[in-house]
Amino acid sequence: CAVRLGGGDEVLAFDCLVLATGSARAGHALAGALGHAIVPPVPSLFTLDARGAVAGGGEGLLAGLAGVSVKNAEVALRLSVPGKKKKRAVAQRGPLLVTHTGLSGPAALRLSAFAAREFHALGYNATVSVHWAPHAGTWEEVFEVLWRQTSRSPKRGVGTACPLVPGVDDAGASPIPRRLWARL
């Protein structure tokens, strides 16, 4: 690749050239003029809107939990793949925050970035699942732990303390906040 700078006589040669255009339409036009195919940009890095779960007239699963955060959750978007029975999942782990309008934090933002085209193709209307305790294993393993706890102590409810966490973190708090655990 050879580039002439500012219309002068000096020509610089490179093995490769990176043209970082961001969302500038002029940059896209320049790349197109150089023969590159342009993939239309789609929004990325957005919070996940879950107003029905957060508001829901006080009935939503996350109602009243704005401000609650989990240090390590897994957020996943499951997609149907034509011709296959099993769904493909795009998932991200990390801190997750319940907001007044849905979910935010590094895990939600990374999911929106890595699945930006999938969200766009779905018209930003999709079902996203949250595993609040991925450290405790799969959904089936979590169910087994809860079932064993219920079998050992049938009169003791699991709504007051999270049996999925054998201990507490360095700050003395459970990885799943009590208010969130009571809702789950």
C-alpha positions as CSV (number, residue, x, y, z in Angstrom):
1,C,0.0,0.0,0.0
2,A,1.4,3.4,-1.0
3,V,0.2,6.7,0.4
4,R,1.0,10.2,-0.9
5,L,0.9,12.7,1.9
6,G,-0.9,16.0,1.4
7,G,-0.5,16.0,-2.4
8,G,3.3,16.3,-2.1
9,D,6.0,14.3,-3.8
10,E,6.7,12.0,-0.8
11,V,5.2,8.6,-1.1
12,L,5.2,6.2,1.9
13,A,4.9,2.5,1.5
14,F,3.3,0.2,4.1
15,D,2.6,-3.5,4.3
16,C,-0.8,-2.6,5.7
17,L,-2.8,0.4,6.6
18,V,-5.5,0.9,9.2
19,L,-8.2,3.4,8.4
20,A,-10.0,4.1,11.7
21,T,-13.2,6.0,10.7
22,G,-15.4,5.5,13.8
23,S,-18.9,6.5,12.8
24,A,-17.9,9.3,10.5
25,R,-19.7,9.0,7.2
26,A,-16.8,10.8,5.4
27,G,-14.5,8.1,6.6
28,H,-16.8,5.4,5.3
29,A,-16.9,7.2,2.0
30,L,-13.1,7.3,1.9
31,A,-12.9,3.6,2.7
32,G,-15.5,2.8,0.0
33,A,-13.6,4.9,-2.5
34,L,-10.5,2.9,-1.8
35,G,-12.4,-0.3,-2.7
36,H,-13.3,-1.6,0.8
37,A,-16.7,-3.0,1.6
38,I,-18.5,-1.1,4.3
39,V,-20.6,-2.9,6.9
40,P,-23.2,-0.6,8.2
41,P,-22.6,0.4,11.8
42,V,-25.1,-0.5,14.5
43,P,-25.4,0.9,18.0
44,S,-23.3,-0.7,20.7
45,L,-22.5,-0.2,24.4
46,F,-26.0,0.3,25.7
47,T,-27.7,-0.7,28.9
48,L,-30.3,-3.4,28.8
49,D,-33.9,-2.0,29.0
50,A,-36.0,-4.2,31.3
51,R,-38.6,-1.7,32.4
52,G,-41.3,-4.4,32.8
53,A,-39.1,-6.3,35.3
54,V,-38.0,-3.2,37.1
55,A,-41.3,-1.4,37.2
56,G,-44.2,-3.7,36.6
57,G,-46.4,-1.7,39.0
58,G,-44.2,-3.0,41.8
59,E,-44.8,-6.6,40.7
60,G,-41.7,-6.9,38.4
61,L,-38.9,-9.3,39.6
62,L,-36.5,-6.4,39.9
63,A,-38.9,-3.8,41.2
64,G,-37.5,-1.7,44.0
65,L,-33.9,-3.1,43.4
66,A,-32.4,-0.1,41.6
67,G,-28.9,0.3,42.8
68,V,-28.4,-3.3,43.8
69,S,-25.3,-4.8,42.2
70,V,-23.6,-8.2,41.9
71,K,-19.9,-8.5,41.5
72,N,-20.0,-11.5,39.2
73,A,-23.1,-12.3,37.1
74,E,-23.5,-13.8,33.7
75,V,-25.8,-12.1,31.2
76,A,-26.7,-14.1,28.1
77,L,-28.6,-13.7,24.8
78,R,-29.7,-17.0,23.3
79,L,-30.1,-17.1,19.6
80,S,-31.8,-19.6,17.3
81,V,-29.5,-20.9,14.6
82,P,-31.3,-22.0,11.4
83,G,-31.0,-25.7,10.8
84,K,-29.9,-26.5,14.4
85,K,-31.8,-27.5,17.5
86,K,-29.4,-26.0,20.0
87,K,-29.4,-22.3,20.4
88,R,-26.2,-20.3,20.2
89,A,-25.5,-18.1,23.2
90,V,-23.6,-14.8,23.5
91,A,-22.7,-14.4,27.1
92,Q,-20.6,-12.1,29.2
93,R,-19.6,-12.2,32.9
94,G,-18.8,-9.4,35.3
95,P,-20.3,-6.9,37.6
96,L,-24.0,-6.2,37.0
97,L,-26.1,-3.3,38.2
98,V,-29.9,-3.1,38.5
99,T,-31.0,0.4,37.4
100,H,-34.4,2.2,37.4
101,T,-34.8,1.1,33.7
102,G,-33.0,-2.3,33.5
103,L,-29.5,-3.6,33.8
104,S,-26.2,-1.9,33.4
105,G,-22.6,-2.5,34.4
106,P,-19.6,-4.1,32.7
107,A,-21.4,-7.4,31.9
108,A,-24.4,-5.8,30.3
109,L,-22.3,-3.3,28.3
110,R,-19.9,-6.0,27.1
111,L,-22.9,-8.1,26.0
112,S,-24.4,-5.2,24.1
113,A,-21.0,-4.7,22.4
114,F,-20.3,-8.3,21.5
115,A,-23.9,-9.0,20.4
116,A,-24.6,-5.6,18.8
117,R,-25.5,-7.0,15.4
118,E,-27.7,-9.7,16.9
119,F,-29.6,-7.2,19.0
120,H,-30.0,-5.0,15.9
121,A,-31.3,-7.9,13.9
122,L,-33.9,-8.6,16.6
123,G,-35.0,-5.0,16.7
124,Y,-33.6,-4.7,20.2
125,N,-36.5,-6.8,21.5
126,A,-35.0,-10.0,22.9
127,T,-35.0,-12.2,26.0
128,V,-31.8,-11.9,28.0
129,S,-31.1,-14.3,30.8
130,V,-29.1,-13.5,34.0
131,H,-27.3,-16.1,36.1
132,W,-26.8,-14.2,39.3
133,A,-24.4,-16.9,40.7
134,P,-22.3,-18.4,37.9
135,H,-19.7,-19.3,40.5
136,A,-22.2,-21.8,41.9
137,G,-22.4,-23.8,38.7
138,T,-25.0,-24.4,36.0
139,W,-28.7,-23.8,36.4
140,E,-29.2,-27.5,37.1
141,E,-26.4,-27.5,39.8
142,V,-28.0,-24.5,41.5
143,F,-31.4,-26.2,41.5
144,E,-29.8,-29.3,43.0
145,V,-28.2,-27.2,45.8
146,L,-31.5,-25.5,46.6
147,W,-33.4,-28.8,46.5
148,R,-30.9,-30.4,49.0
149,Q,-31.2,-27.4,51.3
150,T,-35.0,-27.7,51.2
151,S,-34.8,-31.4,51.8
152,R,-32.4,-31.0,54.8
153,S,-34.4,-28.3,56.4
154,P,-38.0,-28.3,55.1
155,K,-39.2,-25.7,57.6
156,R,-36.4,-23.3,56.9
157,G,-37.0,-20.9,54.0
158,V,-34.2,-20.1,51.6
159,G,-35.4,-16.5,51.2
160,T,-33.4,-15.1,54.1
161,A,-30.0,-16.4,53.3
162,C,-28.4,-17.5,50.1
163,P,-27.3,-21.2,50.4
164,L,-25.4,-21.0,47.2
165,V,-22.5,-19.1,48.8
166,P,-20.5,-21.0,51.4
167,G,-18.8,-17.9,52.7
168,V,-18.7,-14.2,52.3
169,D,-16.4,-11.9,50.4
170,D,-13.5,-9.8,51.8
171,A,-15.9,-7.0,52.8
172,G,-18.1,-9.5,54.7
173,A,-20.9,-9.4,52.2
174,S,-22.6,-12.2,50.3
175,P,-22.0,-12.1,46.6
176,I,-25.8,-12.0,46.1
177,P,-27.3,-9.1,48.0
178,R,-30.0,-10.1,50.5
179,R,-32.7,-7.9,48.8
180,L,-32.0,-9.5,45.5
181,W,-31.9,-13.0,46.9
182,A,-35.3,-12.5,48.6
183,R,-36.7,-11.6,45.2
184,L,-35.2,-14.5,43.4
